[in-house]
Amino acid sequence: MYILAKQFGLKRVYPDNPNNTYEIPDETKVSYWILKVKAGNVYGPLTQNEFSKKRSELLIPTELKLKSVDSYQKNY
């Protein structure tokens, strides 16, 4: 069983203000991860090209898709 993940880096909202370190996602800085659950293997951070190659190498089915976290039902 695998978990696929896409991670956005962070950027400071006010980079010129050293007293305000608030950060938001930076969609220009993207890393990908592959976690092989039972074996405990973690591959990443990967570029999109490295992610595609590793996914093929591990024979991860194309039916396994990345989904938005917001698409999951919240049970709280």
C-alpha positions, 0 to 999 in steps of 0.5 A, spaced: 500 500 500 502 506 498 500 513 499 502 519 494 503 526 497 504 533 493 507 538 498 507 546 497 513 550 500 511 556 504 513 563 503 513 569 508 507 574 506 511 580 509 518 578 507 521 585 509 518 585 516 522 581 521 517 581 526 511 578 522 513 571 520 506 569 517 507 564 511 502 561 506 503 556 501 507 557 495 505 553 489 511 555 485 515 550 490 512 543 489 515 537 492 512 530 491 512 524 496 511 516 496 510 512 502 510 505 502 506 504 508 508 496 510 515 497 509 516 504 512 519 506 506 519 514 504 521 517 497 522 524 497 522 530 496 522 529 489 521 533 483 515 532 478 519 528 474 523 524 479 516 522 482 513 520 475 520 515 474 519 512 482 512 511 481 513 507 474 519 503 478 515 501 484 509 499 479 504 504 482 498 503 479 496 509 475 489 508 478 492 511 484 491 519 484 493 525 488 487 528 491 485 534 494 485 534 502 479 538 502 476 532 498 476 528 504 470 528 509 471 531 515 469 527 521 469 532 527 
